[in-house]
């Protein structure tokens, strides 16, 4: 027998009483006012003195009272504040000359190693091991070489990887020798490695060799500096901003010893490199040591005969100089000007003979200088004033506009400086000799600057026209390119950057970029040349997406989609489509119905979808589905709901292999139905009623194609609720019956994030939501009273639950509140324009009798289960279920009925019988019953509460 409920009155009783709060009262969240406690330090018990009255009403802080106002954290903070000005002053004195905007050498290292490779065999000529009986072959003067005698060994026929591995072994040997206090052996390794830099027998590999060997020099310089710095750190560490006066005599003597040893090296190149490696150690000797040493080392480099070796030696000296004394720009400039003087050696007989012998063309040879020149110019141009660029341009003109040098100048200086002189640079590029360095590479470097800074408005068209003349002359995409820079002979990668940035990003300026794409297609299509240039073509796409974020403009270019068609390799094609989708989702703020955008995006999404197969990883499927879902959410046809539904129908056929996309389409259609209901304010016309039924049919057809059974269950329930909201009773009935019909198919375990978990909790959540919906679902006239409730309970009865599981009984307990709510004259909630059972039956006694019978059946099943648990000695589970049923009877049962009241008392005693019921919950429950008994219509609870007793755990 269900208790009669007055929901409005209960709601009023449950509302909390409003209590006015005065701002002057103490509140735990009120800001604490800090007072000065110094005057209270001597206060003792009985004292009434106070230093402040700001927090008189607030209770005393227990920590402050125990410590008598001397909180250690407060004292520490006060000390820190008092010391802060001195620390700030000392930091102001330290000026950070090289900031984070300076690109470090470490970022260039990997690019050089990957770019300058060779298939030729390499060799290493070193002193290996020890042989005291042999004559000294060391390159040191006599006083030092006595310690480093050894046998010479040459390693021949090394591949590039073997060579790199040997150099790394030498680097490790250096560290091990240093750690074992074999300083002379460490010096010998560094000297011999430095000597390898004079070998240009495999000239294409020289830049990579420089990178590998200078790693060893860097390690050596760091070890020497750290050793001397440690000698000065006893007993207190030496500060970073130390002076010569802070260095003790022992450290100075050790430092001098290192420089004397290095000065004894006979050969120029090793002596230069090793001294440059420990250049920073001059700080331990005198204030001007570095300032005096840099010009001397710069002058010594003039003695190196090979221009390539000299260029990289200057690059290493600049690298070390930027680390230890970046403010000494005079030495950097001198290095560069000396480097310019060596360019005439390139056309000399010695270099030309070497190139002929190694079968290296002049253009390829010139590119070997690029890393060294680029680095030197980067150091010079770092935070340099704009007039320096003018001076560099004049130097280039005096050298006949050397293309290699001009290219490095445009890359080194700030883009704003270069963009402001774009026309001057174009004139210099036109005067360059193209035999040694192709002009389109120079336009590419200019394009890099223009990609970061705009040229003057009046010069943009001139820049475009001049650059385009060069682009149209580039041919022969089938040439075998040995050099990375030449890759743009068949891709126009750098030149494309130039065009794409020249502010051609408005609707009226898309024609120029479209022309560029057309020309790329023209050159890349013959003989499928695009297959060898996918990375560069992808880069063109990325640049276009950077500046064309209005997709109506982008897709209206006639050549954009044909350009995409050149990506024939599936993996590359999908990657390009993914990049387009990511930009679309990020920048497409407004919903769109543009047919150009929709057709193009459907084509791109279909490309991603069609790449999915049985071998595709789940993460990849999920990633692609999210991108497609992002597109679907951006499509809106406004009030044209039929067109929106047609789009969803097309999308369902297109993306049938990605289940998350189908789920999103069902949500979209359900949302479309609810939007129709909102527009019609719940009163459908014949046309809109047919439309929402079509939406329901779409969902009903699509849901069975989903493999996830919980997705099907939730979508059946959601779609049924949407159908009810739109007064589609037969459709709602079909959705709910379908949900009940697939309950037996729910597996006992499901995969969640790759791990198998019990499905029981998920199933219980769904059933509870389903029961809440059934309150407003009217009974079908042909299927009898409560047919959906009975069908659900029958499915629960027949379902194979886990062993030792109380899930079935918990469903029965959850169904009792539903049946109690159905027996009320007015339901707790309803759906507008839908007649629920409260209207259909109107409190008919036969309907109430059916509800009572079903309740008796459920309670009987629950009690039988409780008895079975008692026999199985599962007393903890028994107590939990008994307390759940007691709560349902208390909230929904009519305890005026003696049988029901006695059942409630028996359940209370049962759940407390073995002491498993939590005492706090029991106490609060009794207090609630006593409070309810004070209500005028609940006095019958007084007798019940007197029979409920708390039992001790003992």
Buried (B, 14 or more C-beta within 10 A) or exposed (E): BBBEBEEEEEEEEEEEEEEEEEEEEEEEEEEEEEBEBEEBEEBEEEEEEEBEEEBEEEEEEEEBEEBEBEBEEBEEEEEEEEEEEEEEEEEEEEEEEBEEEBEEBEEBBEEBBEBBBBEBBBBBBBBBEEEEEEEEEBBBEEEBBEBBBBBBEEBEEBEBEBBBEBBEEBBEBBBEBBEEEBBBBBBBBBBBBBBBBBBBEBBBBBBBBBBBBBBBBBBBBEBBBEBBBEBBBEEEEBEEEBEBEEBBEEBBEBBEEBBEBBEBBEEBBBBBBBBBBBBBBBBBBEEEBBBEBBBEBBEBBEEBEBBBBBBBBBBBBBBBBBBBBBEBBEBBBBBBEBBBEBBEBBEEEEBEEBBEEBEBEBBBBBBBBBBBBBBBBBBBBBEBEEEBBEEBBEBBBEBEBBBBBBBBBBBBBBBEBBBBBBBBBBEBBEEBEBEBBBBBBBBBBBBBBBBEBBBEEEBBEBBBEBBBEBBEEBEEBEEEBBBBBBBBBBBBBBBBBBBBBBBBBEEEBBEBBBBBBBBBBEBBBEEEBBBBBBEBBBBBBBBBBBBBBBBBBBBBBEBBBEBBEBBEEEEBBBBBBBBBBEBBBEEBEEEBBBEBBBEBBBBBBBBBBBBBEEEEEEEBBEEBBBBBBBBBEBBBBEEEBEEBBEBBBEBBEBBEBBBBBBBBBBBBBBEBBBBBBEEBEEEBEEEBBEBBBBBBBBBBEBBEEBEBBBBBBBBBBBBBBBBBBBBBBEBBBBBBBBBBEBBEEBEBEBEEEEEEEBBBEBBBEBBBBBBBBBBBBBBEEEEEBBBBBBBBBEBBEEBEBEEEEBBBBBBBBBBBBBBBBBBBEEBEEBBEEBEBBBEEBEEEEEBBEBBBEBBEEBBEBBBEBBEEBBEEEBBEBBBBBBBBBBBBBBBBBBBBBEEBBEBBBBBBBBBBBBBBBEEEEBEEBBEBBBEBBEEEEBEEBEBBBEEBEEBEEE
